[in-house]
Amino acid sequence: MKKNVLTLLAFGLFATAVHAQETVKKEAKNVGTAIEKGAKATEKGVKDGADWVGDKAKKGATATKKGVKKSTKWVGKTATKGAKSVKKTAVKGADAVADGYKDVKADLKK
């Protein structure tokens, strides 16, 4: 009877060990699958992020190019207007100096 009880206990222990081993294998497989899925999701996220950054960089470069072009035109127009204004002021100033010179010369003759 002791032999039967010991045999029964040994068989129960063996069955429990086999079941535990199968459970560990399943859990390890589930962990491996989850890691693979996570790696694929990370790869996709990194790729999408790189594409987004590249797209934004291209758009930024285009916008900068347009902005520089427009500002160059604006500076050119403003400089031209400024030069014309300075020329007019210089002519008026020169005329005023000439008139002043004539007045002084006329006063000296008197």
C-alpha positions in Angstrom: 0.0 0.0 0.0 2.9 2.3 0.8 4.3 1.5 -2.6 1.1 2.4 -4.3 0.8 5.7 -2.4 4.4 6.5 -3.2 3.9 5.6 -6.8 0.8 7.8 -7.0 2.6 10.7 -5.3 5.6 10.3 -7.7 3.2 10.3 -10.7 1.4 13.4 -9.4 4.7 15.2 -8.9 5.9 14.2 -12.4 2.6 15.4 -14.0 2.8 18.7 -12.1 6.4 19.2 -13.3 5.4 18.4 -16.9 2.5 20.8 -16.7 4.7 23.5 -15.2 7.2 23.0 -18.0 4.5 23.4 -20.7 3.2 26.5 -19.0 6.7 28.0 -19.0 7.1 27.2 -22.7 3.8 28.9 -23.5 4.6 31.9 -21.5 8.1 32.2 -23.1 6.4 31.9 -26.6 3.9 34.6 -25.6 6.7 36.9 -24.4 8.7 36.3 -27.6 5.6 37.1 -29.7 5.0 40.3 -27.8 8.6 41.3 -28.2 8.4 40.7 -32.0 5.2 42.8 -32.2 6.7 45.5 -30.2 9.8 45.6 -32.4 7.7 45.8 -35.5 5.6 48.6 -34.0 8.8 50.5 -33.0 10.3 50.0 -36.5 7.1 51.4 -38.1 7.0 54.3 -35.7 10.6 55.2 -36.3 10.1 55.0 -40.0 7.0 57.1 -39.9 8.8 59.6 -37.7 11.7 59.8 -40.0 9.4 60.3 -43.0 7.5 63.1 -41.1 10.8 64.9 -40.2 12.0 64.7 -43.8 8.7 66.1 -45.1 8.8 68.9 -42.6 12.4 69.7 -43.4 11.6 69.9 -47.1 8.6 72.2 -46.5 10.7 74.3 -44.2 13.5 74.7 -46.8 10.9 75.7 -49.4 9.3 78.2 -47.1 12.8 79.6 -46.2 13.7 79.9 -49.9 10.4 81.8 -50.6 10.9 84.0 -47.6 14.5 84.9 -48.6 13.4 85.6 -52.2 10.5 87.9 -51.0 12.7 89.7 -48.5 15.4 90.3 -51.1 12.8 91.9 -53.4 11.5 94.0 -50.5 15.0 95.2 -49.6 15.7 96.0 -53.2 12.5 98.0 -53.6 13.0 99.8 -50.2 16.6 100.6 -51.1 15.5 102.0 -54.5 12.9 104.2 -52.8 15.4 105.3 -50.2 17.9 106.2 -52.9 15.3 108.2 -54.8 14.3 110.0 -51.6 17.9 110.8 -50.8 18.5 112.1 -54.3 15.4 114.4 -54.1 16.5 115.6 -50.7 20.1 116.2 -51.9 18.8 118.2 -54.9 16.6 120.3 -52.6 19.5 120.7 -50.2 21.8 121.7 -53.0 19.3 124.2 -54.3 18.8 125.6 -50.8 22.6 126.0 -50.5 22.8 127.6 -53.9 20.0 130.0 -53.0 21.7 130.8 -49.7 25.0 131.4 -51.5 23.3 133.7 -53.9 21.7 135.6 -51.0 25.0 135.9 -49.2 26.7 137.0 -52.4 24.0 139.6 -53.0 24.2 140.8 -49.5 28.0 141.2 -49.7 27.6 143.3 -52.9 25.4 145.7 -51.1 
